[in-house]
Amino acid sequence: MREPTYFVLASLLDGPLHGYAIIQRAEHLSGGRVRLATGTLYTALDRLTAEGLVELVSEEIVNGRARRSYGLTPAGSGALRAEATRMAEAARLVTNRSHRLTAAGPAGEASPP
């Protein structure tokens, strides 16, 4: 799963949001790394809806424009949880290996007592 998709899904964990709120929440949750353009977001939401990971929850007209709110489906929640687990396991592998290498010294040999 690509990082923007991950943060779009993560932005919906606390409940449905409209597009602009998803953009803001994804940027906040990612520490500013993910900055979605409006067109990119709606393309992603269309794809995620087709995949059954998000759903259109409501639509209202605000200032003459449609405002759609999207929510996470159970399948979307499961996919997000699976990706979070995968990333945590990958991080653990690197963290544990880095710790062993640091303890072993620069050449990979045990440091003298």
CORGILIN-V161874 format. One record per residue. N is the residue number from 1. D_LAST is the distance of its C-alpha to the last C-alpha in whole Angstrom. Layout:
# CORGILIN-V161874
((N/D_LAST) (N/D_LAST))
This chain:
# CORGILIN-V161874
((1/44) (2/44) (3/43) (4/47) (5/48) (6/45) (7/46) (8/49) (9/49) (10/46) (11/49) (12/51) (13/49) (14/51) (15/54) (16/57) (17/57) (18/59) (19/58) (20/58) (21/55) (22/53) (23/53) (24/52) (25/50) (26/48) (27/47) (28/46) (29/44) (30/42) (31/41) (32/44) (33/43) (34/46) (35/49) (36/52) (37/55) (38/58) (39/59) (40/56) (41/55) (42/59) (43/58) (44/55) (45/57) (46/60) (47/57) (48/55) (49/58) (50/60) (51/56) (52/57) (53/54) (54/56) (55/59) (56/62) (57/63) (58/65) (59/67) (60/69) (61/71) (62/70) (63/72) (64/74) (65/70) (66/69) (67/66) (68/64) (69/61) (70/59) (71/57) (72/54) (73/55) (74/53) (75/52) (76/51) (77/49) (78/47) (79/47) (80/45) (81/43) (82/42) (83/41) (84/39) (85/37) (86/37) (87/35) (88/33) (89/32) (90/31) (91/29) (92/27) (93/26) (94/25) (95/23) (96/21) (97/21) (98/20) (99/17) (100/16) (101/16) (102/14) (103/11) (104/11) (105/12) (106/15) (107/16) (108/15) (109/12) (110/9) (111/6) (112/4) (113/0))
